[in-house]
């Protein structure tokens, strides 16, 4: 099956919130789910009077309770600096596909129901996007180019001191409204060829936004902690 998906993100003004207190609750998809060490699935982050549904995307740092942080829409010009601070990634052609795959994983979690094992696996796949040495994508997110998720509704919750590398507690992918993902069909056989961006990702010249275009092409063949 060949999947061609284009993602266009319009140039938007930066709408990042000022640093504020972020409080985490609703651990483990609201059910206390964990993989034996770390909470997995949806969490609730509350800041500046607003609640955000969140998943942990950072497999490097401690988190819990309350800390000083901010919400940065994915349209914010600071996103590249955030990716550098947390993951040491500077190439947009690397981190935008990873963020897109994590948004796919975020949305897949809406369909796990009471399946704790699937919940944990999807969370591990999310962590694998930026920490592949510790976690491995089992194929669900490697095939993210087969899905369609609007990134404009997503943001990152990050520590207020990320720019100086001090007190890095955690990074979360958040949204106020979970988007619709179509379609989702977990692969039953190993994925041999994972999608790669086939067109350059364009970053806007202004410092108040960006324009990015990422087109995935994937060929799927069948032959037969992140402390949240």
N, C-alpha and C positions, 0 to 999 in steps of 0.2 A: 504494500500500500504506500502510495506516495502522498505526502502531506505538504502543502505549501501554505504557510501562514505569514501574513505581514502584520507588523505591529507599528502603528504610528502614534507617537506622543506629541501633542501640540506644544508649541512654545508658550509657557505660562509664567506669570510673575511668581516670584518666590513668596510662598505663604507660610513659611515655617513659624512655629510658635516660639515664643521666648522660653528660656529655660524655666522649668517649674518642677514641682515634686511629682514623681510618677509612683503610683502604688499598684502593686501586683496582687491579684486575687484570683479566685476561680481556678485553682491549679488543676492541671491534667484534664482538659476538656470538661471542666466543672465536676469531674468525678474522681479527682485525685489520681488519675492514671499516671503511670511512670514506667520506665523500662528497667526498673530495679535500682537505678541510681538517680535518674533525673526525671522531673515532670515532663510529660509529653502532651502534644495536642494544644488545643486552644486555652489561652489564659485571658484574663481581663486586666487591662491596664487603665487606670484612672488618672487623669491629669487635667488641671484647669477646668474642673467641673464636667469633663466629658469622659465617657467610657469608650474604649477601643477593644475590639476582639483582636487578639494577637497570637502569633506563634514565634517561638524562639528560633532565630536563624544563626545565632552565634554560638559556636561550640567551644569557646575559649574562656569565658569569664563567668564569675559568680553572679548570681542575681537573687533577689528575694526582698520582701518587705517593701521599703520605699527608698528612693534615691533621686538625685537631681538629674533631670533629663529633658528632652525636647522631642517633639514630633515633627519630622521633616517629610513632606510629600515627596514622592519619587520625581516630581517635577522640579525639586529644589536644586539650586546650583551647588549646594554643599554635598550632594550625594557622592560624587567622586572622592571627596576628602574623607567622608565616612568610610567608604570601602577601603581606602588606604589605611586609615587608622585601625580598623577592626581586622582586616583580612590581608593587608599588604598588597592589595590588588590595585593596579593603576590603569590597566587597559580596559576601556569601556567594552571592547569586543569580548572581554572575558566576564566582566561583572554583570552586564545587562542580561545576557542569557541566564546567568545564575540567579539573578533576581526574578526573572520571568519564571524559571523553573520553580522557584520557591513560592511564587504566587499561585502556580498550578497546584503545588502540594498543599498550600493553604486552603484552596478551594476544594480539593479532593477530600479533605478532612470533614467537610460537611456531610459526606455520604457514608462515613464509616459506621454510623449507628452505634450499636453496643459492642462492636468488634474492637476490643482493646489491642489485640495483636496487630491489626491493620493500622490502627491509629499510631502505634509505636513505630511501625515500619515506615509509614509516610513521614513521620517526624525525623527518623534517621535519614531518609532520602533527602529531606530538606537540609539537614545539617551537612550532608555529603557535598552539597553544591560548593561550599566554601571551606570545607575541612575534609577533603577526600582521603587524607592519610588516616583519619580515624573512622570514617563512615563511608559506606559504599551505596550508591544508588542502585536499588535492585531492578531498575528498568522503568519504574513508573514515571520518574521525572526525567530520565534520559530521553524519553519520548515526548517531552513537553511540547515540542513543535507540532504535535498532533492535536493540541488543544487550543482553545481561544479564551484568553482572559484579558480583560481591560485593566491595564496597569494604572490608569489615571485615578482609580479609587484607593490606591494603596499609599502607605507612608512607612517610614522607618521611625521607631522609637529608639533613641540613642542617648548615651550619657552626655550631659552638658559639657564635660571636659574632654570630649573625644578628640578635639583638635590638638590638645597638648599631650594626649596619651595618658592622662591621669585619671585614676578611679574609673577605669572601664569596667562596668558591671555586666552589661548585656546589650545586644541589639535584637530588636523584634520587628517583624513585619506585621503591620496593623492595618485595619480598615474599620469603618463604622458599619458598613453593610457588606456582607459576604457576597461576592459576585456569582454569577451563574457560569458553570463550566460545561461545555459541550464539545464533543462527547467524552465520556470516560469509560474505558474498557481495559481493565488491568491486563497487561500482556501475559500470555500463558507460556511463552517460550522466550529464551534469551534474546535480547536485542543485539544484533550484530553491528549495525551501523547507526550511530546516534546522530541526530540532527546537528548541523553546524550552521552558523549564520552565513548566508550566501550573499548578503549585501552589507556594506559598511554601516556601522552605527554612527549616526551623525550627532555630534554634541553642539548645541547652539553657541554662537559666539558671544552672547551676552552672559552676564553673571547672575541674571535673575531667572534663568530657566534653561531648557535645553530642548532640542528636537532630536529624537532618536528613531531610527528605522532599523528594525531587526527582522530579517526574513529567515525562517527556518526551512530547511529541506531535510526530510528524513526518509529513509527507506527501511521499512520493517519487513524482515523476511522470516518465514517460518519453515524450519527444516524438519519435519516428520510426519567538661560535659557541659558546652551546651547545658547549662545548669539553669533551669527555668523555675 
